[in-house]
Amino acid sequence: MKKVVLVLGLATLFSCQKEDVKINEGCNCGMIVSDDITNYSVTIRNACTDNYKTFTLYEGDWMNAHPGSNYCITNEKGW
């Protein structure tokens, strides 16, 4: 009986492997870590890859993009 429980436990453990995150597929959002009023840019930490990238926004978009909030860049697939 102990062997059956052990085998079932191991089978469950190995069947729940984490799927690889595919870069550039739905990973275009993240948290704004800083902003710059001189050129209306924000630096965002990607939620999937933890990479940082700076984007220049339109003034109206920049006014609504606050550090600490989540933001998505719709014309880029990931970074």
N, C-alpha and C positions, 0 to 999 in steps of 0.2 A: 504494500500500500504506500509506503514511504517513497518507493521508486516512482510510482505513478504520479504522485503529487510533485515530486522533484522534476520529472520530465515535463509535466504540464506547466509548471512554473517557468522552466527554462524556455519552453516553446513560446509562451506568452511574452517573455522578456525579449526574445529575439525577433518576434513578429512585430513588435512595436518600434521599429527603427525609425529615427527621425528622417523625414524627407529632406533632401538637399534643397536649399533655397537657390532658385535660379535667378541670377542677376539679370536685370533688364526685363523681368516679367512681373509687373505689378509692384515694383519696388521704387516708386517715385515719390514717396512721402517720408516725412521725418519731422523732427523737432527743430524749431528755430533756436539756434544757440546765440546768435548775435545779429545786430543790424547796423547799417551805416547810412546816415541821413545824407551824406555828401553825394552819393550816387544811387540812393534808393536800393541798396542791396541787402540781402539777408544771407547768412551762412546757416545751412541746414545739415543736421546729422541724419543720414539715411537710416530709416527704421530697420531695413533688412541687412545692410552691410556695415553699419556704423561708420561709413565714410563721411567726410565733411566736404561740402561744395558750396561756393558762393554764387548766388544768382542775382542779377539785376532785375528789379521789378518795375512796373509802371507805378507812378506816384500813388494813385488810388489804391492799388493792390498792396503797396508797401505800408500805407497807413493802417491797413487791417491785419498786417502780419506782425505779431508781437512775439518777442523772445519768450520761450517757454511753451509756446503753443505749437500744435501740429500744423503742417502746411504741405500741400502737394504741388508738385511741378508737373503740369499736365502735358507739356510738350517735350518731356524727357522721360525715357523709360527706366532709368536707374543710373546710379553712379557709385 
